Amino acid sequence: MNQHVYFNILDDQVLPFSEYFHDEYALVTPIFQDDNSTVHRAGRICDWFDDHSHTLLHLDWPTKSPDLNRIENLWDMLEQRVKRRNGHHRNLVNLRDQILSE
């Protein structure tokens, strides 16, 4: 993912949806949430959100905020446990077996 791909997703998918939603339910403006990824904070992306603020609000995300996606925390825990077992894996089958064991 880079800012160009993200820009295209916003322009080709998010914008039509938000415009439809905004037109159908004129009393409600959709709110879009992302995080502080460098892709999400590129100047081009910030300008895009400014240009489309009449149909789509952009939720500010505090810096250094905790990750609210629980699966990311679980992946980290799994990775740490597998590394503690043995930092070297002979092959993918061995790695898979260790992951499944955890």
Salt bridges, closest charged atoms under 4 A:
ASP34 OD1 - ARG41 NH2 3.20
ASP34 OD1 - HIS58 NE2 3.08
ASP35 OD1 - HIS40 ND1 2.77
GLU79 OE2 - LYS83 NZ 3.12
ASP97 OD1 - ARG96 NH2 2.94
GLU102 OE1 - ARG81 NE 2.77
GLU102 OE2 - ARG85 NE 2.50
